[in-house]
Amino acid sequence: MRYLPHSDHERADMLGVIGAADIDALFSAVPKAALNNFVLDLPAHSPEFLVEAHMRALAGKNHAAGDGPFFVGAGAYRHHVPASVDHLIQRSEWLTAYTPYQPEISQGTLQMLFEFQTQVAKITGMDVANASLYDGSTGTAEAVLMARRLTRKNKIVLSGGLHPHYRDVVKAYLKNDPDLVCLSPSPNGQGDILEQIDGNTAAIVVQTPDFYGHLRDLKAAADAAHARGALLIVVITEVVSLGLLEAPGALGADIVVAEGQSIGNALNFGGPYLGLMATKKEFIRQMPGRLCGETVDADGNRGFVLTLSTREQHIRREKATSNICTNSGLCALAFSIHMALLGEAGFTRLARLNHANAIALADALDGVPGVDVLNDTFFNEMTIRVTQPAAPLVERLARRGILAGVPVSRLLPGDASVDDLIILAATELTTKADIAALVAALTEELA
Amino acid sequence: MSMNTQGRPTGIGTLGTSASGSALLPEEPLLFEMGDTEHSGVDLPDVELTRDRLGGFGRKTKLDLAGVTEPEAMRHYVRLSRLNHSIDSGMYPLGSCTMKHNPRLNEKMARLPGFSDIHPLQPVSTVQGALELMNELSHWLMTLTNTAAVALSPKAGAHGELLGMMAIKAAQEAKGEAHRTIVLVPESAHGTNPATAAFLGYSVKPVPARDDGTVDVEAVKAALSPEVAAIMLTNPNTCGLFEPQVIEIARAVHDAGAFFYCDGANFNAIMGVVRPGDLGIDAMHINLHKTFSTPHGGGGPGAGPVVLSEALAPFAPVPFVRRGDASLELVEHIEDQALGRVTAFHGQMGMYVRALTYMLSHGGDGLAQAAQDAVLNANYIKARLQHLFSVPFPDYPTMHEALFDDSFLKGTGVTTLDFAKAMIDEGFHPMTMYFPLVVHGAMLIEPTESESKQTLDRFCDVMAELATDAKAGKSNRFTSAPVKAPRRRLDETRAARQPILRWERPAELPRAAE
């Protein structure tokens, strides 16, 4: 077995040093009824080329996004990742390092996290960011709990424009909580969340661009929330939008949560992804997850450490701000490298390119008989209404090699009013030819 | 260049070529000290937006985001990487953390476009291979644990723990027993256990450990009551011991109408040798990044699938894979399902690929051998060091990790922390320190199955020499350590008292473009 270093001879020598008769002697604390009392019905070890063949066969059964025109978004986005990003994150010293608990020999990871926190703070317009959470959805649930700790109030209002999966995750985290109000999603972008704010409200949660692609007025939401002593949590599933849209921090957001997958990270069928969280300086002691801070070493040299760990589970145990132990360090590294490569100029150009392609897509879809583009505003994603049930239509288009977006019924099952809606995204990877192929296929299918 | 009292450069604000101890290990400035808002390492067409659809929400504030060119980025991140210790550069004997070899085949497979370039919401008919992979991984996990179901989606061990306890809570409520508000947690538990229980609104009741480091079934029985919802037990436990009374504990817990949550962080010690289902567990998370070799990546991503007993299987969250008539189906929604969803999509697919690749490479036989070798290695270290170090729980063979306390350092002026830092100067990553909390000045060493006898011998030689030096009064070697690392000891108090969590532009450094 290629991963195990011992020969049988060495094993025998080691057992001799230990003074054990055989390996079972080392498992003597295991109750007899449970030790080796079964036949493991699993394949035996396999050479590398056979494992690779098996995995390639599985991969080959999937239609990769790059195989044809692709317009799927709704919380995960296909962007170009520069070759240097994937090369760098595969360096052993990044890939196979542990959490930087020994700062003297983990300065690489720590400095990177400090830079990552700075980048996230800058693009969101907030004071500080943490060193990443699992993903945007769990980050949203954590933000909600954080808002309750900060305000000592209970009511949470989720906008109807929040991604339905995010809503479901918050519901799971706040199980059976009568103070959680979930507004119905509206494909037309009309929200009445501001009317829900009262004196018991800890926070309102607003996503922009929302789940249907509409841009939301964060300033109005922040003002209304703050007037009643509530916080505004802003959720962003497409972080590239921040290259073109005003920073939530500049509009009054108290906590910003984003899915960072779009920058530096592949689609990966849903994970691993990367939760970004940023907030105001005065709230950092209630922020969950890891934080990296600057300090000096015994020689006076600048260095970095994990800090404010008095909020964390390994010290506070049942009083911790969250039970989080792992972050998404490697995904944060990919994000940080890609962001360093983009810089302000590149990030802005990337956002413009996304928006321009989305405008081209919207214009083209507008011209298809039987298609109604519902959005007045959008960044790179929009919702269309078609003249027949959307899910089978998307399935037929997939059979033609075109992945034409997400039928809303998949995310809101049981709601008949959304059966004819499809959410489509364009990114910098969307070509004129892709759009032309979609338009031609849609025109035929809807004729 | 500014210098410190020893005449070494401070590294603050210095660029590129300045040296700290070694000319080939340069001080690396922060990204923001080397890049600016005009540089970019990507070449994107700069489209003119003659109109927009932003509805007046366009950005007016500046990003002030530094960029670098591709060659500068390569150097920055390569240089930073060299300041890290990693499992590929040396042994990582962290107890309870399982730093084992990360096969590169895993990485290669995870990057196949058929896995990495598929979207969680593209039509299910176009991702049948991905669902097959999830099914196959589930089969391995259920077979290795002898359990009825598995929820793949949790993003990390602690997240899996949360899900497992949510399932227990939902099951108790379904039985009409929502009044059960207490969770028993042994003192030796991971900090995530009490945090998770409290997170779900439970009050945490500690169960004391016996003098031998294990949990006493009588202590569990004494703590059980009609208000107890579950016990959270780690097995093998954080002292590196297999709980000898685990079957009796499970029976007592079940008899009292409670569930048995097992923290599976240490499953690597028993995989293929003991099936947790045979011990009576109801739920257990499995850290794919520990047990099944997906890399830790400097702190993540993890993956924490949870196996469930028959009793808890109905409370598994969505999504899960089900075999339909002609194809595999992805169940993403169940009407009135108790738990719903714990993450947006289907979990850590990239980690599933790596873990299954590792499982297939090792096979069932290899996984069992790996567990046995991990246990062999830990006992070997214990055997070689026990005459110099103090062993708090000598009654049982250790499992995959060897635990020492600091009583052998009594009177030397050397602390566990000092000892750990001295290991750095000898080229070893320190062991886990001060955990588990039940032991004073704990040193928890987990070699894993990856380490050869030669490496273990070298490690033991160094540890023995350090122990001898400490006892001989050569305390300076410890209290001044490390001296050979990229940094000396860092001031953690200062970092916490005056938190600096991001770079701020110094007044003398104007923005490039306004």
Interface residues (C-beta under 8 A of the other chain):
Chain A: M1 R2 Y3 L4 P5 H6 E10 R11 D13 M14 L15 V17 I18 G19 A20 I23 A25 L26 F27 S28 A29 V30 P31 A33 A34 L35 N36 N37 F38 L40 D41 L42 P43 A44 H45 S46 E48 V51 E52 H54 M55 R56 A57 L58 A59 G60 K61 N62 H63 A64 A65 G66 F70 V72 A74 G75 A76 R78 P82 S84 D86 L88 I89 Q90 R91 S92 E93 W94 L95 T96 A97 Y98 T99 P100 Q102 P103 E104 I105 S106 Q107 G108 T109 Q111 M112 F114 E115 Q117 T118 Q119 A121 K122 I123 G125 D127 V128 A129 A131 S132 Y134 D135 G136 S137 T138 H163 H165 Y166 D168 V169 K171 A172 Y173 K175 N176 T208 L215 D217 L218 L242 G243 L244 L245 E246 A247 A250 E259 A266 L267 N268 F269 G270 G271 P272 Y273 I284 R290 L291 C292 G293 E294 T295 V296 D297 A298 D299 G300 N301 R302 G303 F304 V305 T307 L308 S309 T310 E312 Q313 H314 I315 R316 R317 E318 K319 A320 S322 N323 I324 C325 T326 N327 S328 G329 L330 C331 L333 I337 M339 A340 L341 L342 G343 E344 A345 G346 F347 T348 R349 L350 R352 L353 H355 A356 A358 I359 A362 N375 D376 T377 F378 F379 V394 E395 A398 R399 L403 V406 R410 L411 P413 G414 E428
Chain B: N4 T5 Q6 R8 P9 T10 G11 I12 S20 E28 L30 L31 F32 G35 D36 T37 E38 H39 S40 G41 V42 L44 P45 D46 V47 L49 R51 D52 R53 L54 G55 F57 G58 R59 K60 T61 K62 L63 D64 L65 A66 G67 V68 E70 A73 M74 H76 Y77 V78 L80 S81 R82 L83 N84 H85 S86 I87 D88 S89 Y92 L94 C97 M99 H101 N102 P103 L105 E107 K108 M109 R111 L112 P113 G114 F115 S116 D117 I118 H119 P120 L121 Q122 P123 S125 T126 V127 Q128 G129 A130 E132 L133 E136 W140 T143 L144 N146 K155 A156 G157 A158 H159 E161 L162 M166 K169 A170 E173 H190 G191 T192 P194 A195 T196 A197 A198 F199 L200 V204 T214 L241 F242 E243 P244 V246 I247 I270 G272 V273 V274 R275 D278 L279 H289 P295 H296 G297 G298 G299 G300 P301 G302 A303 P317 E332 H333 E335 L339 G340 R341 V342 T343 A344 F345 H346 G347 Q348 M349 G350 M351 V353 L356 T357 M359 L360 S361 H362 G363 G364 D365 G366 L367 A368 Q369 A370 Q372 D373 V375 L376 N377 N379 Y380 K382 A383 R384 Y396 P397 M399 A420 K421 I424 H429 P430 F435 E449 S450 E451 S452 K453 T455 P482 A485 P486 R487 R488 R489 L490 D491 E492 R494 A495 A496 P499 I500 L501 R502 W503
